Amino acid sequence: MNQFALVALVAMVVLLVVLVELAAAVLPVLIVVTLVPPEQRRDLAECLAAADSSRRLRVWPALRAAVRARRQGALADRAGQR
């Protein structure tokens, strides 16, 4: 019984790690697909790629950089309309 409990515990930890890794990989994609208009996705992808060149996306710094770039673009558009 004790050995079975140990195997079950290890399996649960492995499953938890796998689920967390999948969520970390899928969550940024879901955010982009659901919250970013289609015409702005390419610009956001370029901004995210420039903000984080590592293999694993760091969501918060990349999103802050994307918001900053979007605000600068909005300010430039307003200045161009005047």
C-alpha positions in Angstrom: 0.0 0.0 0.0 2.8 2.4 0.9 4.6 1.8 -2.4 1.3 2.4 -4.3 0.8 5.7 -2.5 4.3 6.8 -3.5 3.8 5.9 -7.2 0.5 7.8 -7.1 2.1 10.8 -5.6 4.9 10.9 -8.2 2.3 10.5 -11.0 0.2 13.4 -9.6 3.3 15.7 -9.4 4.3 14.8 -13.0 0.8 15.4 -14.2 0.7 18.7 -12.4 3.9 19.9 -13.9 2.8 18.8 -17.4 -0.5 20.7 -17.0 1.2 23.9 -15.8 3.6 23.8 -18.7 0.7 23.4 -21.2 -1.1 26.2 -19.6 1.9 28.4 -19.7 2.3 27.7 -23.4 -1.3 28.1 -24.4 -2.4 31.0 -22.3 -0.5 33.7 -24.3 -1.9 32.4 -27.5 -5.4 32.4 -26.1 -5.0 36.0 -24.9 -3.8 37.1 -28.4 -6.5 35.2 -30.3 -9.4 36.4 -28.1 -8.4 39.9 -27.1 -6.3 41.3 -30.0 -8.2 42.4 -33.2 -7.0 40.5 -36.3 -5.5 43.5 -38.0 -3.2 44.2 -35.0 -2.0 40.6 -34.5 1.0 40.8 -36.8 2.2 44.1 -35.2 1.8 42.5 -31.7 3.7 39.4 -32.8 6.6 41.5 -34.1 6.6 43.6 -30.8 6.6 40.4 -28.7 9.4 38.9 -30.7 11.4 42.1 -30.3 10.7 42.3 -26.6 11.6 38.7 -25.8 14.0 36.7 -27.9 14.3 33.7 -25.5 12.7 30.4 -26.3 10.0 30.9 -23.6 7.7 33.8 -23.7 7.8 36.0 -20.7 4.2 37.3 -20.7 4.1 40.4 -18.6 7.2 42.2 -19.9 6.1 41.4 -23.4 2.6 42.7 -22.8 3.9 45.9 -21.2 6.1 46.5 -24.3 3.1 45.8 -26.6 0.9 48.3 -24.7 3.7 50.9 -24.8 4.1 50.4 -28.5 0.4 50.6 -29.1 0.1 53.8 -27.1 3.0 55.4 -29.0 1.3 54.4 -32.2 -1.9 55.9 -31.1 -0.1 59.2 -30.1 1.6 59.2 -33.5 -1.7 58.7 -35.2 -3.3 61.6 -33.3 -0.4 63.9 -34.0 -0.6 63.0 -37.7 -4.4 63.8 -37.9 -3.9 67.3 -36.5 
